[in-house]
Amino acid sequence: MQAATVRAASTPPSALPATLSVRPPSVTGALRALEGLLLRGGQRTARRNAWTAVLEDRRRAKDRREAQHVLEAVAAPGPQAT
């Protein structure tokens, strides 16, 4: 394994296959790289906002369960436990 690495490293660039040639970056690739640099902080904010929304949804679900429990207790005939 190590011998193959040494041979490949010592091969002159003209002897490499044509498929390994380096192509200039495409416009799409350049735009994606630029977008990644510019939106890095925005992604952090978006994740924070998404997590806050999840926590708020959980809080509302808990409130709905508690309200449902109270409504069922009020609607049930018999002694009031609440």
Protein Blocks (a to p, Z undefined) as FASTA:
>chain_A
ZZmmmmmmmpcfklpcfklpccdddfklmmmmmmmmmmmmmmmmmmmmmmmmmmmmmmmm
mmmmmmmmmmmmmmpgcjdfZZ
